[in-house]
Amino acid sequence: MEKKTVTILLAVVLTTCYAQAQVALGARAGLNFTNISSTWDGKKVSSNSLPGIQIGLISDYQYNKSISFQPALLFSTHASKVKQDGGSMKSRISYIQAPLDVQYKIDLDGPNFIVQAGPYLGYAVNGRYKIKNEGASSKEKITFGRGDDGVKRFDLGIGAGIGLEYSNVQVVFGYNLGLVNLRNVNNYSTKSNGLWLTLNYFFL
């Protein structure tokens, strides 16, 4: 009975909050610069970030002049390059990603200064390796799953950013910190971290 009461109260509170919020829908596009953070037996494995894209839909639930909630649904690519003996390996994984950010806005007598943070969820839909070794190159599909060679499909992390808002346009620069070990190999850890730069356009 108590659980049912709590559930009803929570639903009423959320419904009231959304009813009071000003809702705007928009589009988001930008660039990712992903750096794969890896360790093998406690030793760091260095990698270089490569550019990727993100594009999708975004909504803005503005509760007052300072605070808003911004969920988004994006197609996002994460790419990086690892140097190996005599060659290199590039990886590129495409995700369906859902960031859930809270924004705080400061009025600058014209544009607004934005500070935002929140968690994000990702689901990998496909991926490829490009391997170069002694002048020869090859491409391989990334295997997703629970095997020793597999990469986990689900990713989870925390993002934060700063930016400017003018009218219905936002430009935001930020960083994503991956929290999930994406590989299943013993003594090996790899997480997807990276910088991003986005443009949000809201339809008035």
C-alpha positions in Angstrom: 0.0 0.0 0.0 2.8 2.4 0.9 4.7 1.6 -2.3 1.5 2.3 -4.3 1.0 5.6 -2.5 4.7 6.7 -3.2 4.3 5.7 -6.9 1.1 7.8 -7.2 2.7 10.8 -5.5 5.8 10.5 -7.7 3.7 10.4 -10.8 1.7 13.4 -9.7 4.9 15.4 -8.9 6.5 14.5 -12.3 3.3 15.3 -14.2 3.1 18.7 -12.4 6.7 19.5 -13.1 6.3 18.7 -16.8 3.0 20.7 -17.0 4.8 23.7 -15.5 7.8 23.5 -17.8 8.1 25.2 -21.1 8.9 22.5 -23.6 10.9 23.1 -26.8 12.0 20.5 -29.4 15.0 20.8 -31.6 17.9 19.2 -33.5 21.5 18.6 -32.3 24.6 18.2 -34.5 28.3 18.2 -33.6 31.7 16.5 -33.5 33.2 14.0 -31.1 36.9 13.6 -30.3 37.1 10.3 -28.5 40.1 9.0 -26.6 40.0 5.3 -25.6 41.5 5.0 -22.1 43.0 1.5 -21.7 45.1 -0.4 -19.2 46.8 -3.8 -19.6 48.0 -5.5 -16.4 48.0 -2.1 -14.8 49.9 -0.3 -17.5 48.4 2.4 -19.6 48.0 1.9 -23.3 48.2 5.2 -25.2 45.7 6.2 -28.0 45.0 9.2 -30.2 41.5 10.6 -30.6 39.9 10.7 -34.1 36.9 12.9 -35.1 33.4 11.4 -35.1 30.0 12.9 -35.5 26.8 13.2 -33.4 23.4 14.1 -34.8 19.9 13.7 -33.5 16.9 15.2 -31.7 16.9 17.1 -28.4 14.2 18.5 -26.2 14.3 21.2 -23.5 12.1 21.3 -20.4 12.6 24.8 -19.0 11.3 25.0 -15.4 12.4 28.7 -14.9 14.8 31.2 -16.3 17.8 29.4 -14.9 17.2 25.7 -14.9 16.2 23.3 -17.6 16.3 19.5 -18.4 17.6 18.4 -21.7 17.1 14.7 -22.8 18.4 13.9 -26.3 18.5 10.9 -28.7 21.6 10.8 -30.9 23.5 8.8 -33.5 27.1 9.1 -32.3 30.4 7.7 -33.6 33.4 7.2 -31.4 36.8 6.7 -33.1 40.4 6.3 -31.9 43.8 5.1 -33.0 46.2 2.9 -31.1 49.8 2.6 -32.3 51.3 -0.9 -32.3 54.7 -2.3 -33.1 55.2 -1.6 -36.8 51.7 -0.4 -37.4 48.4 0.9 -36.0 44.8 0.0 -35.3 41.9 2.4 -35.7 38.5 1.6 -34.2 35.2 3.3 -35.0 32.0 2.4 -33.1 28.5 3.8 -33.8 26.2 4.3 -30.9 22.6 5.2 -30.3 23.2 7.6 -27.4 20.9 9.2 -24.9 22.3 12.0 -22.8 20.2 13.3 -19.9 21.5 16.8 -19.0 20.5 19.4 -16.5 21.4 23.0 -17.6 21.9 26.0 -15.5 21.8 29.3 -17.3 23.3 32.7 -16.3 22.0 35.8 -18.0 24.8 37.9 -19.5 22.5 40.8 -20.7 22.2 39.2 -24.1 23.3 35.7 -24.5 23.1 33.2 -21.6 26.1 31.3 -20.3 25.4 27.6 -19.9 26.7 25.0 -17.5 25.4 21.5 -17.9 26.0 18.0 -16.6 24.3 14.6 -16.5 24.5 10.9 -17.3 24.4 9.3 -20.7 23.5 5.9 -22.0 24.8 4.3 -25.2 24.1 1.2 -27.2 26.5 0.1 -29.9 24.9 -0.7 -33.3 28.1 -1.5 -35.3 31.8 -1.0 -35.4 35.0 -1.7 -37.4 38.7 -2.0 -36.9 41.2 -0.8 -39.5 44.6 -2.4 -39.0 47.8 -1.4 -40.7 50.9 -3.6 -40.3 54.1 -3.3 -42.2 52.5 -1.6 -45.2 49.5 -3.9 -45.4 46.0 -2.9 -44.2 42.8 -4.8 -43.4 39.4 -4.1 -42.1 37.5 -6.2 -39.5 34.1 -6.0 -38.0 34.0 -5.5 -34.2 32.5 -8.4 -32.4 29.9 -7.5 -29.7 29.1 -9.8 -26.9 30.4 -11.6 -23.9 33.2 -13.6 -25.4 36.9 -12.8 -24.8 37.1 -10.9 -28.1 33.8 -9.1 -27.7 33.1 -5.5 -26.9 30.1 -4.7 -24.7 27.3 -3.0 -26.5 26.1 -0.9 -23.5 28.0 2.1 -22.4 27.3 4.4 -19.5 29.0 7.6 -18.4 28.8 11.2 -17.2 29.0 14.3 -19.3 29.6 17.9 -18.5 29.9 21.1 -20.6 29.8 24.8 -20.9 28.5 27.0 -23.7 26.4 30.0 -24.8 22.8 30.4 -25.7 21.4 33.1 -27.9 17.7 33.0 -28.8 16.9 29.5 -29.9 20.6 28.5 -30.6 23.1 26.9 -28.2 26.7 26.1 -28.8 28.2 23.8 -26.1 31.7 22.3 -25.5 32.0 19.4 -23.2 33.6 16.2 -22.0 32.2 12.6 -21.6 33.7 10.3 -19.0 33.0 6.6 -19.6 32.3 4.5 -16.6 31.9 1.0 -18.2 34.8 -1.4 -19.0 33.9 -2.1 -22.6 36.1 -5.2 -23.0 35.7 -8.7 -21.5 39.4 -9.7 -21.4 41.0 -10.4 -18.1 43.5 -7.8 -16.8 42.4 -5.5 -19.6 40.3 -2.4 -19.2 39.1 0.1 -21.8 36.7 3.0 -21.5 35.5 5.6 -24.0 36.2 9.2 -23.0 36.2 12.3 -25.2 35.6 15.9 -26.0 32.6 17.1 -28.0 31.4 20.3 -29.6 27.7 20.6 -30.5 25.2 23.0 -31.9 21.6 22.8 -30.6 18.8 24.5 -32.6 15.3 24.7 -31.1 12.2 25.2 -33.2 10.2 28.1 -31.9 
